[in-house]
Amino acid sequence: MSPLTCRVAGISGQYPLVQNMTVTEGGTANLTCRVEYNDNTSLQWSNPAQQTLFFGDKKALRDNRIELVRASWSELTISISDVTLSDEGMYTCSLFTMPVRTAKAYLTVLGVPEKPEIDGLTKPAMEGDHITLTCITQGSKPAADLRWFRNEKEVKGAKEVNASGKTFTVRSSLQLHVDRNDDGVAYTCKVDHVALTQTPQQATEVLEVHYAPRVEIVHSLAVPQEGQYLKLECVSKGNPSPDPVMWTKDGGELPDLDRMIVEGRELTFTSLNKTDNGTYRCEASNHLGTSSAEYVLYVYDAPTTLPPSTTPPLHPIPPDPTALLGTHASDPTITGNRDPNAVGQHGTDHALIGGVVAVVVFVTLCLIIVLGRYLARHKGKTTVDQTRATSATRSRSVFVFLDIGLFSVSSGTYLTNEAKGADDAPDADTAIINAEGNHAHAEEKKEYFI
């Protein structure tokens, strides 16, 4: 290599090389300065105030936090422990050649946000209250981010940032309209920041909400029957807990405490009978109010094929969650006070229909007879030829109606009285007169219509 080449390489290699650093407040910063070529020229580190920290391996500033890590002809590395925000700034590495060559590295110090605090919580809160939860964290640099969570679900708050020297104070507010669903809910405020490399800082508050009770009755039988075991449970929800509850029947006390057993919130009937019919009321109260629910009990007849059950089942039937107060499944006003087992009450009355049909048939036959009688009485007013023709072709069947029956007589040819008079009469008028005369002397041959 020629002398000129060596000289250029030497000159270009005598420039110090440094890197910017970022460190969290309270941590340790390592500052390194290197040169590719050095002809035994000293290296030096200075702080942002241009105070010399180290000149080669010689410590110049009395600060116990600053230590020498490595010193050689090509590298000078120092460390600053327990870094504070005041340590942030531009640090200079100098190579004392002619002229002096320098390189600058910026040390960034991250301000760690303090653990957040939640203010504005009232314990206990009342249902219907409007409250504002405020989460505050200080000392962050750059400004931290605050996030709200209702249990595990994130909710949005209103953020506010204020500068305080080199750090920031961050505040986030959450507006709440408290109801009973907020009782026992955990509201968490989390701090997100670049300085928090592991888990974020957070604070949690659990709301306690007082509210008036609400009551509903759950029953173990859909269709209560005589002799069966029935359990009514008064499910009451309130804070403070509304204990104990009170059971009444039809506005008064329970009448039969031997069969109606009250244990806590449960009313048990060991063996149902018809005297248990009525409206049962469960009432619960706390200092915020009173609530009640009613159950209308209607005891049905026991099945005829099986003997009634007088003992509680080994495994009581679990309450039907859907058969609550609003259903009134056993309300006698809905069932019409009818026994559902009496299926015959709804069957078709065949005897009634048969009687109606018989009456219609009888009336129809009577009308036919009256019409026939009417035609027979006016038959003589026709011509003799018509009378004779009618007599010759008279129906061969005679129907006699006696009391409640219609009997058929063997067919045969016969002549009416009008026809007999017409055989001996010269004209129609004489025939009618003769016929009337014959009627007068033939009482024993009268026809009776019933």
Secondary structure, DSSP 8 states (H G I E B T S, - for coil): --HHHHHHHHHHH-S-B---EEEETTS-EEEEEE-S--SS--EEEE-TT--EEEETTEE-S--TTEEEEEE-SSEEEEEE-S--GGG-EEEEEEE-SSS-EEEEEEEEEEB-----EEE---SSEETT-EEEEEEEEEEEBS--EEEEEETTEEE--EEEEEEETTEEEEEEEEEEE--GGGTT-EEEEEEE-TT--SS-EEEEEE--EEEEEEEEEEES-SS-BTT--EEEEEEEEEES---S-EEEETTB--S-TTTEEEETTEEEESS--GGG-EEEEEEEEETTEEEEEEEEE--B---SSS----S--SS-----TT--GGG-TT-HHHHTT--TT-GGGGS--HHHHHHHHHHHHHHHHHHHHHHHHHHHHTGGGS-HHHHHHHHHT--S-EEEEETTEEEEE-------HHHHHHHH-SSHHHHHHHHHHHHHT-GGG-----
